[in-house]
């Protein structure tokens, strides 16, 4: 059974949303403020957190930040505040998705299931070997990027984006291919992809002697260009080539 931690400070909204989730056969734990949300998250270890941003005690942004300090538990943020800065802040803090209020419950359920499918795919990726490209190391198990002894921890979504771009370094990866590889058959959202790319760029630029840059190719996609002086060829373990082929075959036709 899938366990959902639902965090909402409006009692009627909390009751109705919990009812809908239980009707869909989710196990639901409830919290009405940020402090209670953190306690329930630590005690219950849910499969996904569905949380309003405007919470008393600690708002949803702060709760998300604290969760990300310890775990990659999938998080879906809900809010009536749909400004660009709020959306960017949510993705920068590591949310997996963002749904504005009011919303249809069918869309909420669909987004939860899509996040869980992506999370499962990331867990499968964690069994793949590390990728090394001229000193740049990507560790699928820890979602970490290592460059010149510096570590940078990424969210699962950020890691999948960078993983695909690095293993195709020097070649343009279409937006459609990224949607399919990162978000699966449901496809992705252009705004979400841009937000994740922007966050990745900042993390790469913060590294001493940045390992490379993500360049936008208008109306096509993105390309990872390494700044290291070594050869442009990416050296990958044989196992990685085998594991990537089915995905590449599926996405190349997108």
Secondary structure by P-SEA (a helix, b strand, c coil): ccccbbbbccaaaaaaaaaaaaaaccbbbbbccaaaaaaaaaaccccccccccccccccaaaaaaaaaaccccbbbbbcccccaaaaaaaaaacccccccccccaaaaaaaaaaaaaaaaaaaaaccccccccccbbbbccccbbbcccbbbbbcaaaaaaaaaaaaaccccccaaaaaaaacccccccaaaaaaaaaaaaaaaaacccccbbbbbccccbbbbbbccccccbbbbcaaaaaaaaaaaaacccc
